[in-house]
Amino acid sequence: MIDAKPQELAALVEQLSRLEGRMNALEERVDTELSEIRENLPADRAAIVLFSGDLDRVLAAFIIATGAATMGLEVSMFFTFWGLGAVKERRELDGKNLAERMMTLMTPGNTLGLTPSKMAFFGAGAVMLRQMMRDKDVSSLEDLQALAQELGVKFVACEMSMDVMGIKQSELRADCELGGVATFLGDAIGSKLSLFI
């Protein structure tokens, strides 16, 4: 049994009461700060910029995008400059000036015209790569695009790049939205993963 005087016990009780008040205040502060940290954590999202129009790099971008979407991430792909070739489906020359027509004719009209970054050999490299992928049961770019669409991956074409390169919206896939750098940054700011390919 504690041998203490009533005054000492009263002082101890008062001290414990103050300590309890400080502990409660500290707990509240920790809870508030944890809530703020949780609010500022990146969302389960991935944002990919596709700048390259090389077949192997485009394939890598779509493999990553579909993998991330399969893992439950919300994925957006922003296609800019040469990367626009990954979402082109046709060539249109009407209504374009000479430079735009030349650019249209010198760039792929769809994904089947994309060449690898190494060993292109006037189209033979792409044919070989695609055949090797078929032989190994690896999904084609077109299959990966269909899977990405099915998984809800958002495709955004850069309006500024389209304007510079003379690409019309009607030349792109129907599921491709138009946007600018602010669109990409809005997707990237809250993402856990941002890639530039």
N, C-alpha and C positions, 0 to 999 in steps of 0.2 A: 504494500500500500504506500502511496506517495505521502511523505511527511512534509506537507507544505502549509503555509498559513493562507487564510482566505484571501489576503491581499495579493500574495504571490500567484495564487490560482487565478484570480481575476485578471492580473497582468498577463499571465500566459494565455488565457482565453482571448483577451483583447489582441494580443500579438498574433495568435492563430487566426482570428477573424480578419485582421489586416492582411495577413499572408494569403488567406483564402480569397479575399477581394482582389489582391494583386494577381493571383493565379487565374482567377476568372477573367480579368482584364487581358492578361497575356493570351489566354485561350481564344478569346474573341478576336484579338489582333492577328493571331496565327490563322484562324479560320478565314478572316477577311483577306489576308495576304494570299492564302492558298486559293481562295475563290478567284482573286484577280489573276493569279498565275494560270489557273485552269482556263479562264476566259481568253487569255492571250496565247495559249498553246496552239500550234498549227492544227488545222483540221485534217481529217483523213482524206487528203487530196494530193494529186500529183499534177504538175503543170510542165508540159514539154514544149519547147520551141524547136521546130524542125526547119533549119536553115538550108540544109543540104538536100540536093536532089539526086544524090548517089544511091543506087539501088541498095547496097549493103547498109548504108546508114539509115535509109528510110525503113528497111526491114528491122533494124535494131530498134528504132523509135517505136514501131508498131508492136514489136515483141515486148518491149518494156511497158508500153501503154496497156496492152491487153493483160499482161501479167499483173500490173498494178490494179487494174479494174477487177480482175479475178480475185484479188486479195481484199476487195471491198473498198478500195480507194476510188474517189470521184476523180476522173481524169479529164484534163483538157489538153488538146494539142493545137498549137498555134503555128500555122504554116506561113513562112515568109520567104521572099525571094525564090531561090531555086527549090526550096521545099514545097512551093506551090504545085510543082509537078506531081507530087504525091496525091493531090486531090483534084487534078485535072482529069476530065473524061473525054474532052474533044477539043478540036481546034476550030476557031472561027476567025475568018479574015475580014468579013464585012464590017464596015464602020471603023476600021483601024487605019492609022497613017502608015507610011512606008516603014518607018523604024519599028512600029508595033507589029506589022505584018512579018517583017524579017525576024523579029524576036519570036513570034509565034511559030514560024517555020523552022527555026534553029533549036527550039526546045521541044521536049517530048509532048505529044498530044495527050498521053495518058500514062498510066503506070507501066504498061508494057514497053514503053520507049525509054525507061530509066536504065542507065548503065552503071556498073559498079565503079567504085572510086579507083580501083587498081585493075589492070588487065582488061580494059574495055574491048580492045581489038575490034573496033568498028561494029560492035554489037554482039560479037561472038562470046565475049565474057559474060554478058547477061544471059545468053542462051545456055552457056555451060553452067553458070551458077544456078539458074532455075532448074535445069535438069538434075544437077547434083542434089538440090533440095528435094525434088520429087523422089529421087532414088532413095533418099534417107527418110522419107515420110515427114518432111518438114513443111509446115504450112506455107503456101505462097503468099506474096504480099497482098494479093486480092482477097484471099481467104482471111488473112489477118485484119484487113480493113472491114470485111463483113462481120467478123467476130467483134471488133472494136465497136462497130455500130450497134450490134446486138447487146453489148455490155454497157452501152450508154456513154461511151467516150465522146466528148464534145470536140468537134472539128471547127476551128476558127481560121479563116483565111485573112491574111493581113491586107487591108484595103489599100494602104499606101504602096505596098509591093505590087499589088495587082495593077494599080494605076501606072506605076513606073514601067512595068513590064507589058502593059497593054493587054492584061487578061480580064475578060469579062466574067461576071458572075455566072452567066449561062454556060461557060466552059467548065465550071466546077461541079463536083458532086452535089446533088440536091440537098444532102444533109449537112452541108458546110455553111456555117454562119460567117458573117463578115464582121471584122472588128479591127481595132488598132492596138497600139502598144498598151494603152490604158486597159483594154480588155484582158490582155495577157497578164499585166501586172496585178490586176484585180484578182485573177485566178491564182497567181503565184504567191502573193503576199501571205495568204493564209494556208499555203500548202506545206506539207511535210517534205515534199520532194519537188525540186525544180531542176530540169535538165535542158541543156542547149546542145542540139545535135546538128 
